[in-house]
Amino acid sequence: MFTSDILPTRLWEYLIATILIILAPGPSVLFTIARAIAWGRASAVATVAGNALGMFLVSVLVAIGLGPLLQRSHLFYNGVQWAGGIYLMYLGYSAIKASKLDAEDMQKKEEVKPSLINSAVNGFWVGVLNPKSIVFFAAILPAFVDKDKNTITQQLLVLGLIFCLIAFISDGSYGLLAGTAREWLSSDIKRLILMRRFGGAVMIGLGLFTISSIYIFG
């Protein structure tokens, strides 16, 4: 059971930021949609389950590694947020720039349908290597912890777990919807391009928020 010491006071703000970045179509969502278009809902959901486990592993490593450093150094705390915010804006710009290529990749089909276990394993590695989740855990999570408490590592772990649970629900929904509407999605590349550009714009906005929160919330 979570106690008040490990639940940040700005939890509701964190939930809003989490939902925004998860809904923005990034690498994990694109991979899930591509699987759904190619192989249907079951493969997409298996991919999402593996992806969530991969992201949770990243969140644990970030919390254990960054927690003590963030606790001791205010300069390091601000530096991490600046670096993460700038990189998040770069990812957003890259997503918009490469939106057409990403959309074309989502329409490609593999010759052999992967097993559900194989889909989960592939999803796991997408989660582990996903720049969006790494940046989010390393840069955005610290913006919502209570620095005056001696539980920064525990707070990061809780926030990371919440992120992964919401990601599983959201990405799973993407997979189910894409699997159901696979012909509609794959029939018009403009829909996929627009979705990718929207995701890029959201990431740029979150990058700006990450940097501005240093001065707004201190």
C-alpha positions in Angstrom: 0.0 0.0 0.0 1.4 3.4 -0.9 2.0 5.9 1.9 2.0 9.7 1.7 5.8 9.7 1.8 6.1 8.0 -1.5 3.1 9.7 -3.2 4.1 13.1 -4.7 1.8 16.0 -4.0 1.6 16.8 -7.7 0.4 13.4 -8.6 -2.6 14.6 -10.6 -0.4 16.9 -12.7 1.8 13.9 -13.3 -1.1 11.8 -14.5 -2.1 14.5 -17.0 1.5 14.7 -18.4 1.7 10.9 -18.5 -1.6 10.5 -20.4 -0.5 13.1 -22.9 2.9 11.6 -23.7 1.5 8.1 -23.8 -1.3 9.1 -26.2 1.2 10.8 -28.5 2.1 8.1 -31.1 5.8 7.3 -30.4 7.9 4.2 -31.2 5.9 1.8 -29.0 2.6 2.9 -30.4 3.8 2.8 -34.0 5.2 -0.7 -33.5 2.0 -1.8 -31.9 -0.1 -0.4 -34.7 2.2 -1.9 -37.3 1.7 -5.3 -35.6 -2.1 -4.8 -35.5 -2.3 -3.9 -39.1 -0.1 -6.8 -40.2 -1.3 -9.6 -37.8 -4.3 -8.5 -35.9 -5.3 -7.7 -32.3 -3.7 -10.7 -30.5 -0.2 -9.9 -31.8 -0.7 -6.3 -30.9 -1.8 -7.0 -27.3 1.1 -9.4 -26.8 3.5 -6.7 -28.1 2.0 -4.2 -25.7 2.5 -6.6 -22.7 6.1 -7.1 -23.5 6.6 -3.4 -24.1 5.1 -2.5 -20.7 7.5 -4.9 -19.0 10.5 -3.4 -20.9 9.5 0.1 -19.9 9.1 -0.9 -16.2 12.6 -2.4 -16.2 13.9 1.0 -17.5 11.9 2.9 -14.8 13.4 0.7 -12.1 17.0 1.3 -13.4 16.4 5.0 -13.7 14.9 5.3 -10.2 17.8 3.3 -8.6 20.4 5.2 -10.6 19.1 8.7 -10.5 17.2 8.8 -7.2 20.2 9.2 -4.9 21.9 11.7 -7.3 18.7 13.8 -7.5 18.4 13.7 -3.8 21.9 15.2 -3.3 22.3 17.7 -6.1 19.9 20.5 -7.1 22.2 21.4 -10.0 22.1 17.8 -11.3 18.3 17.8 -10.9 18.0 20.9 -13.1 20.5 19.6 -15.6 18.6 16.4 -16.1 15.4 18.3 -16.8 17.1 20.6 -19.3 18.7 17.7 -21.1 15.5 15.7 -21.2 13.4 18.6 -22.3 15.7 19.5 -25.2 15.9 15.8 -26.2 12.1 15.4 -26.1 11.7 18.4 -28.4 14.3 16.9 -30.7 12.3 13.6 -30.8 9.2 15.5 -31.6 10.8 17.4 -34.4 12.3 14.1 -35.8 8.8 12.5 -35.6 7.3 15.2 -37.6 10.1 15.2 -40.1 10.0 11.4 -40.6 6.3 11.1 -40.4 5.9 9.9 -44.0 8.6 7.2 -43.7 7.2 6.0 -40.4 3.8 5.7 -42.0 5.2 3.7 -44.8 6.9 1.4 -42.4 3.6 0.8 -40.5 2.0 -0.4 -43.7 4.7 -3.0 -44.4 3.9 -6.7 -43.7 6.3 -9.4 -42.7 6.1 -12.7 -44.6 5.9 -15.0 -41.5 3.4 -14.2 -38.7 5.3 -14.1 -35.4 4.1 -16.2 -32.4 2.6 -14.4 -29.4 5.7 -15.0 -27.3 7.9 -13.6 -30.1 5.6 -10.6 -30.3 6.0 -10.0 -26.6 9.8 -10.4 -26.7 9.9 -7.9 -29.6 7.7 -5.5 -27.6 9.9 -5.9 -24.6 13.0 -4.7 -26.5 11.1 -1.8 -28.0 10.1 -0.8 -24.5 13.7 -1.1 -23.2 15.2 0.9 -26.1 12.4 3.4 -26.6 13.9 6.9 -26.3 10.6 8.4 -25.3 10.3 6.2 -22.2 13.9 6.6 -21.3 13.7 10.4 -21.5 10.4 10.5 -19.7 11.7 8.4 -16.7 15.0 10.3 -16.6 13.8 13.8 -17.1 10.1 14.3 -16.6 9.5 12.1 -13.6 12.0 14.1 -11.4 9.9 17.2 -12.1 7.0 15.7 -10.1 8.8 14.3 -7.1 8.8 16.1 -3.7 12.4 17.1 -3.3 12.0 17.8 0.4 11.2 14.2 1.2 13.9 11.5 1.6 12.0 9.1 -0.6 12.9 10.3 -4.1 13.9 6.8 -5.3 10.6 5.3 -4.0 8.6 8.2 -5.5 10.3 7.5 -8.9 9.5 3.8 -8.7 5.8 4.6 -8.0 5.6 7.1 -10.8 7.3 4.7 -13.2 4.9 1.9 -12.2 1.9 4.2 -12.8 3.3 5.2 -16.2 3.7 1.5 -17.3 0.2 0.6 -16.2 -1.3 3.6 -18.1 0.9 2.7 -21.1 -0.4 -0.9 -21.1 -4.0 0.3 -21.1 -3.5 3.0 -23.7 -1.2 1.1 -26.1 -3.4 -2.0 -25.7 -6.4 0.1 -26.8 -4.4 1.4 -29.8 -3.6 -2.2 -30.7 -7.2 -3.4 -30.4 -8.6 -0.4 -32.4 -5.9 -0.7 -35.1 -6.5 -4.5 -35.3 -10.2 -3.9 -35.8 -9.8 -1.1 -38.3 -6.6 -2.5 -39.9 -8.0 -2.1 -43.5 -9.2 1.4 -42.9 -5.8 2.5 -41.4 -3.7 0.9 -44.1 -5.8 2.1 -47.0 -4.8 5.8 -46.5 -1.3 6.7 -45.6 -2.3 10.3 -44.8 -4.1 9.1 -41.7 -0.9 7.5 -40.4 1.2 10.6 -41.3 -1.2 12.9 -39.4 -1.2 10.7 -36.4 2.6 10.7 -36.3 2.8 14.5 -36.7 0.3 15.0 -33.9 2.5 12.8 -31.7 5.6 14.9 -32.5 3.8 18.1 -31.7 2.8 16.7 -28.3 6.4 15.7 -27.5 7.7 19.2 -28.4 5.1 20.6 -26.0 6.1 18.3 -23.2 9.7 19.2 -23.8 8.9 22.8 -23.3 6.9 22.0 -20.2 9.8 20.0 -18.7 12.2 23.0 -19.0 9.6 25.6 -17.9 8.7 23.5 -14.8 12.2 24.2 -13.4 11.3 27.8 -13.0 7.6 27.4 -12.3 7.9 24.9 -9.5 11.5 25.5 -8.5 
